[in-house]
Amino acid sequence: MPDPRFFEDLGPVTLSDLAELTGASLADPATGGRSVRAVSVMAGADAGAITFVSDRKFLAQARETKAGACFVSAADAEALPAGCAALVTASPQAAYAVAAHRLHRPRLATGVAVSPDARIEPQVVLGPGVVIGAGAQIGRGSRIGANTVIGPGVAIGRDCEISANVTIGFALLGDRVRILAGAVIGEPGFGATAGPKGLIDIPQLGRVILQDGVSIGANSCVDRGAFEDTVLGENTKIDNQVQIAHNVRVGRNCVMAAHTGISGSVTIGDGGQFGGRAGVADHVTIGDGARIGAAAGVMRDVPAGETWGGFPARPIRQWMREVAWVTRRAGRKEGDA
């Protein structure tokens, strides 16, 4: 269930209404009167939620789902357990996206600049033009720079430093977090899927968690999760103009130099280090203490403690030997052995 501090619940909705809205068909029309109140990924679904299966590699998980309903292709409908109603469609993920828009709506800051429902502890300093949404919390001794926007429900710990022109939404921050000017925390992750009339945005229903002592550089972006959270561990330090996508999990005491880009659902262990302009493909795991050289492009998992570089990235000694060999070959004159 999406966090109610950040998302309005628009349910429940009957399965027959969802079938009509998404163009799906009920495998058993008798289930049309059932209601669901939320969308969910399969692992966290309960009887009041609807989920989806778009890849056969998740069929084993689908057979054990507790979801009340599921968008599924005709070929895979029989994999669902008896208690899970099947809504059959050629585009399960697109149907899920439409259902998510119907069942959940992000809360937005409205009305006065500083909501009377916000909880602001003593010794908080607010710069001119600050906007604070309903239900937001700011801990003692924190400083919020000019023209910064703190969205509804956001929690900021104590002794934090938030610079000017920062935007924070759908996020929970620990103590001593430092965010420099222009950074954007909690905007929707980049997710779209093909629908019958073109691309459909997939609602991003997760949060951002910044643990104690995290630093975010100027004009960097940390996207909220698609359903689960984007998490940065304690004392991690992010440079300017870094992009961290949805569902990323970053361990403690990691460092990322400027222009690093981390794709969605990457997992980074404690103490990871990234040189400037390093890039990591989606769903990759970077082990504890691994180091990624500047401008490297990581396309596969990196074991703990190793140093990788190049594109595609590989162990750095191997990459350096290959570069040296190419350099020698390129420098030879025609006819040399």
N, C-alpha and C positions, 0 to 999 in steps of 0.2 A: 504494500500500500504506500503510495507516495506520501511524503511528510506533509501533514495538514498545515504546518506553519507556512509552507510555500505553495501548496496547491489546493484549490477548492475542489471538493467532491461534488460532482454533478449527477451521480447515480442515485438510486439504482436504475437500470434499464433492462427491459426484457430481451431475451435472446431473439425473439421474432422481430423486435424493433432493430436490433443490431444487424440481423440478417438483411433486413430491408435497406438499412443505411449503407452496408458494405457490399451488397450484391452477393452475399454468401447464401447458401441454402442449408437448411437444417437437415442433417442426416436422419433424424427422428423428429417429425413435426410436432410430436407430443411434448417435446422439451421447450417449445416456443414460449410457454408461459413462465419459465424460470427467469429469475433476475440475477444480474451481476452488478456489483458496485464499483469494481476497479479492474484495471488491467494489471498484469504482472508477468514477469519472466517466469519460466516454468519452475525453477528451483524454489521460489518463494510463494507460489500460488496456493490459494485455499479455495474452499467451495464457493466463496463469494467473488472470485476473480475469473477473468477470461485471459487466456494466454494464446500462444501460437507455436506451430512447428513448421519451419520452412526448409529444414535440412534433415536428411534422413539419418545423419549421424546422431541426432538427438532423439531418435525413436525409442531407444531403451529408456531414456528419461521420461518420455511421453507416456510409456506404459505404466509408470508409477506416479504420474502427476496427481496432485490433490485438487487441481483446478476444477471449477464447476463447468467450464466450457473451454473450447479450444478451436481456433481457426486452423484448418488443416486441409491439405490437398486430398482429392478423392482417393488417390492411391494409398494414402497413409491413415485414412480415417479409422480403419479397423484396429490400429495400434492403441487407440485411446481406451482407458479402462471404462467399465460400465457406468460409473458415476459422473463421467465427463462428457458433456454434450458436444457433438462435433458440428461445427459450422464449416461446410465444405466450400472451398474457394480455390481458384487457380493462383491467387496471390495472397498467401496467409499473412505475410508481414505487412503488406499494404492494408489489409483489412484490420489488422491489429492497430496500425497507426490511426486509421479513421476512428476506431473504437476508443482509442486513448484520447483523441481530441474531444469525443463526445462525453467521456466520463471524468476528465480532469482538466482544470484550467489554472494556469499560473496566477498567483496573486501579484498584483501590481501596486506600486505606491500611488495613492490618490489623495486629494484634499490638501491639507496644510503641509508646509514643508517638513515640520517635525511633528509626527503623529502624537497625540496625547496618550496613545496606548503604548508608546515606546517606553522601555525601562532604561534609564540612564543613571548610572551610579555617580557618587560624588567625585569631584576632581576630573571629570571628563571635559575636554576642551573641544568646542565645535567651531570650525572656521566659518566665514561668511558663505552663505549659499548652500549649506549642507542640507540634504534631504534624508530623512529617516522614516522608514515605513512603519506601519502598524505592527506591534508585537516584537519589534527589533529590541535587542538588548546590547548595551555597551558597558563594559566593565570599568571599574575605578582606574583613574590615571591614564586612560587612553586618550589619544589626540586624533581628531578627524580634520583633515585639511579642507580648504575651500572648495566648494562645488562638488564635493564627493556625494555619491548617492548610496545609501544603505537601504536595501530592499526590505520588504515586509518579512518578519520572522527571523532575520539574520541575527546571529549571536556573535558578538566580538568580546573576547576576553579582556583581562586587565593588562594595563601598561602596553597597549598596542600603539603603533605609529602608522596611521593611514594618511598618506599624502594627498595633495590636491588632485581633483579630477579623476578620482578612482570610482569604479562602479563595483559594488558587491551585492550579489543576490544569491538566494538559494544556497547559503553557505553558513558553516559553523567554524569560527576561528578560536583558537586557544589563546593563552596568555603570551605576551611579548612578541606577537606577530608584527612584522614590518612590511608594509606594502607601499611601493614608490609610485610616483605620479603617473597617471594614465593607465594603470593596470586595470584589467577587467576580470573579475572573479565570478563564476557561476552562470555565464551565458550558456545557451544551449549548445551541446556538442553537435558536430557535423554529422548528421544522419539523415539519409533519404532512401527511399525505395521506389521501385517502379510500380505504378498503379495503372488502371485501365485507361486513364486520360493523361498519363505522363508521371513525372516524379512527384512523390508525396513526402513532405517532411515528417520524420518520425519524432513524436514528442519526446523531449528529454526530461524524465521525471525523477532523476536522482539529485544529489547534492554535491557540494564541494566541502571537504573537511581539511582545514589547515591546522595542524597540531602545534603545540607550543614551540615558539622560537623560530618559526618558518619566516623566511624573507622572500619577497617577490619583487623583482626589478621593474623599472619603468616600462610601461607599454607592453607588459607581458600579459598573456591570457591563460586562464585555467578554466576549462569548460566543465560544467556539471555533468554527472553521469547520465547515461541513457535511462537506466532504472536503478542500478547500484550507484555507489558514490565514487567520485574522484577524490583520492586521499594523498596528501603530502605529509610525510612523517616528521617527527620532531627534529628541529634544528636544520632542516634542509634549506639550502640557499639557492635561489633562482636569480639569474642575471637579467638584464634588460632584453626585451623583445624575444622572449621564449614562449613557445606554444605548447601547452599540455592539453591533450584531447580528453574526451570523455572516458570514464571508467579506468583511468590510469591509476596505478598504485605505486607510489614512490616511498621508499623506506626512509629511515632516519639518517641524518648527516650526509645527505647527497648534495652534490653541487652540479649546476648546469651553467655553462658559459653562454654568452649572448647568441641568439639565433638558433639555439637548439630546438628541434621539433620532435615531440613524442606523440606518436599516433595512438589511436584508441585501444584500450584494453591491454596496454603494456604493463608489465610488472617489473619493478626495479627494486633490488634488494638494498639493504643498509650500506651506506658508504659508497654508492655508485658515483662515478665522476664522468662528466661529459665536456669535451672541448667545444669551442665555438663552432656553430653551424653543423653540429652532429645531428643526424636524423635516425629515427627508429621506426620501423614498419609496425603495423598493428599486430596485436596478440603475441608479441615477442616477450621473452623473459630475460632480464639482465640480472645476473647473480650478484650476491653480496661482494662489495669491494671491486667490482669490475670497472675498468676504465675504457672509455670510448674516445678515440683521438678526434681532433678537430676535423670537421667536414666529412667524417666517416658516415657511411650509410649502412645501418644495421638491418639485415633482412632475416636473420635467424637468431636463435637463443645464444647468449654469451655466458659461458660458465663463470662461476664465482672466481674472483681474483685475477682474471685474465685481462690483458690489454689488447684491444682490437683497433684497427684503423683501416682506411681505404674504402673503396666502393667497388663491389659490395664488400662490407667489412669482413675481415678475417684476422687471425692472430697477427699482431703487429710485426713480429720478426719475419713471418712468412710474407706479409705484404711488402716489407722493406726489401727482402731478397728478390721478390718479383719485380719491384720497381728498379732495383739495381741492374737486374738482368736485362730488362727492356732498355734501360739507359745505355748499357754497353752495346747492345745490338744496334740501337739507333745511331750510335756514334761511329760504327764501323763504315769504312769506305767500301764501295762496290769492288768485289773481287777478293776482299779479305776473307780468310778462313773463319 
